[in-house]
Amino acid sequence: MKYSKKDLSQTITQLCVAKGITNIVISPGSRNAPLTIGFTEDNNFNCYSIVDERSAAFFALGLAQQLKKPVALVCSSGSALLNYYPAIAEAFYSDIPLVVLSADRPDYLINIGDGQTIMQENVFENHILESANCMEGSVFQDFNEEIINSALNKSIEFQGPVHINIPFEEPLYEVVSEATIHPKNNPPKILNTTISDDLSEFLKEWNSAKKKIVLVGVMPPNTIERQFLNQLAEDESVMVLTETTSNLHHDNFFPSIDQLIAPLTEKEFENLQPEILLTFGGMIVSKKVKAFIRKHSPQQHWHVDTKKAFDTYFCLSHHFKTSANEFLKEFLSKTEAVKSEFQKEWLNVKEHRLVQHSKYVEQIPYSDFKVFSEIVNAIPNNIQLQLSNSATIRYAQLFEIDKSIEMFCNRGTSGIDGCTSTAIGASVASDKPTVFITGDLSFLYDSNALWNNYIPNNFKIIIINNGGGGIFRILPGEKDSDNFNTYFETKHHLTAAHLATMYGFEYNSVVEEIELKDKLVTFFKASDKPNILEIFTPSKVNDRVLLDYFKFIK
Ligand SMILES: Cc1ncc(C[n+]2csc(CCOP(=O)(O)OP(=O)(O)O)c2C)c(N)n1
């Protein structure tokens, strides 16, 4: 086995092994040669090579999203590092562990006109859990071990991104056959999640409230124990509103929030206003539910999370700093049944909406909505479904998707800049087949995602190509001007056909409804290549079909 001669390279690789960080995504460069040599020469590591750093970082994010442990990124100095930023911000807001290892020039070569050099220390300072700025030289070994341990532990303990900046003096390529450095591993701590709050006051409030809403945002599958979900679902004073990305299911839950609340009158909203709002999970997609709760504030808003509580509805009254399971175990064992019509009344509304939904789908023309409906009917069970941002995730929220399907979307910053790369990373880490549904702009934006040698044959992409940003037709504002076409919808006539050929994907397209069902059946069959199905839809019909939907389901 070979080791880089650099103390810092040996320190990093050994501490990564010690902490179980074994997946490394490397982008090419020379300044990072000591790290690249260190990782690739060591069989403990599973290394991936991806040229485009923006895509590499989202790919790593997809891996880490599935593995729930840090994935490391290695890049050269200069703007290479800055291309990690979109994925770092996403990881920061989505609580996904990433370890960024950037090679740098030594301090005396910064800002004196040396090439490929920027000010790398603390460069992600607003969106990072910890920045460690290493120093080269044996006198700094203890200091470096300390800060590297601390940063790696932070990523593991708090599930988020950290940045370790590592200066290397030339020569960069020298190797040794025995490790010359043996850093001390300070193991990560196991976070204490026991509830420190006195629950009695909260229980008093809860046990006297006839209207309680539990709202759940992004949550990995199988996070909350089934018995607690059942308990919540069986409480007639509780409505559990779930998002597609919350991966929670029960017949008494309310999974399509917009479908339920979009047609409501002011009077009905007042009726829906809860006394207590209890929230779990990450970001909420539904703009309508945010607007509803901000306007009809509950008396109490409690959020449960080991790490943070956002005041999304401007009425946060308490943060239970613990896990959902820990909280529910303690809390639900002490709650009392409250007689209430709340859940029943709204389950009737939900049932009516579902009937209307089915009727509506029967009569609508070929459109994004219709296409989504057919995809949901044809999609196989027991897969992983990755969704891009924009209208895709919003449409997905309007359909009942089989509960065996695991759902993911980058909602931390809702960017369209790395959805495909994330989906590919997730497909590599998951043993389930992965289907990725995306809009055309999101797909074309991140087309370098396909420049990746690790894409499994059971990875499938559906592009709903409505010739631009369809979302902007759904949003308010004037739609029939050149300005709208150019600066909002950004109309185009591009397709994925040539990209598919270039990157070795099977490719098929749909241009009218009559082909849709059969092509979906063929598309979802097992294949010996990754696969793209590009479905072209009429942009000027899509917005009307969606907006009329919310009136029809009333
Ligand atoms: C990096 C980034 N830039 C800009 C945006 C703003 N934005 C949100 S949706 C959207 C259009 C997406 O279009 P497309 O992927 O075709 O999906 P559609 O709206 O047609 O469903 C844009 C530009 C964003 N979310 N992220």
The ligand as an SDF file (V2000), in Angstrom:
LIG
                    3D

 26 27  0  0  0  0  0  0  0  0999 V2000
  -30.7690   27.0830   -8.9060 C   0  0  0  0  0  0  0  0  0  0  0  0
  -32.1270   27.6290   -9.1010 C   0  0  0  0  0  0  0  0  0  0  0  0
  -32.3170   28.6530   -9.9630 N   0  0  0  0  0  0  0  0  0  0  0  0
  -33.5650   29.1560  -10.1510 C   0  0  0  0  0  0  0  0  0  0  0  0
  -34.6330   28.6410   -9.4900 C   0  0  0  0  0  0  0  0  0  0  0  0
  -36.0110   29.2360   -9.7010 C   0  0  0  0  0  0  0  0  0  0  0  0
  -36.9070   28.2710  -10.3700 N   0  0  0  0  0  0  0  0  0  0  0  0
  -37.8090   27.5770   -9.6900 C   0  0  0  0  0  0  0  0  0  0  0  0
  -38.7050   26.5810  -10.6490 S   0  0  0  0  0  0  0  0  0  0  0  0
  -37.9030   27.0580  -12.0370 C   0  0  0  0  0  0  0  0  0  0  0  0
  -38.3030   26.5090  -13.3780 C   0  0  0  0  0  0  0  0  0  0  0  0
  -38.1980   25.0370  -13.4600 C   0  0  0  0  0  0  0  0  0  0  0  0
  -38.6590   24.5810  -14.6970 O   0  0  0  0  0  0  0  0  0  0  0  0
  -38.7910   23.0590  -15.0630 P   0  0  0  0  0  0  0  0  0  0  0  0
  -37.7010   22.2950  -14.4360 O   0  0  0  0  0  0  0  0  0  0  0  0
  -38.9290   22.9440  -16.5330 O   0  0  0  0  0  0  0  0  0  0  0  0
  -40.1120   22.5770  -14.3240 O   0  0  0  0  0  0  0  0  0  0  0  0
  -41.6420   22.9990  -14.5100 P   0  0  0  0  0  0  0  0  0  0  0  0
  -41.8360   24.3050  -13.8410 O   0  0  0  0  0  0  0  0  0  0  0  0
  -41.9620   23.0560  -15.9540 O   0  0  0  0  0  0  0  0  0  0  0  0
  -42.3430   21.9170  -13.7780 O   0  0  0  0  0  0  0  0  0  0  0  0
  -36.9150   27.9960  -11.7220 C   0  0  0  0  0  0  0  0  0  0  0  0
  -36.0240   28.6190  -12.7180 C   0  0  0  0  0  0  0  0  0  0  0  0
  -34.3810   27.5650   -8.5810 C   0  0  0  0  0  0  0  0  0  0  0  0
  -35.3560   26.9860   -7.8810 N   0  0  0  0  0  0  0  0  0  0  0  0
  -33.1330   27.0810   -8.4290 N   0  0  0  0  0  0  0  0  0  0  0  0
  1  2  1  0
  2  3  1  0
  2 26  2  0
  3  4  2  0
  4  5  1  0
  5  6  1  0
  5 24  2  0
  6  7  1  0
  7  8  2  0
  7 22  1  0
  8  9  1  0
  9 10  1  0
 10 11  1  0
 10 22  2  0
 11 12  1  0
 12 13  1  0
 13 14  1  0
 14 15  2  0
 14 16  1  0
 14 17  1  0
 17 18  1  0
 18 19  2  0
 18 20  1  0
 18 21  1  0
 22 23  1  0
 24 25  1  0
 24 26  1  0
M  CHG  1   7   1
M  END
$$$$
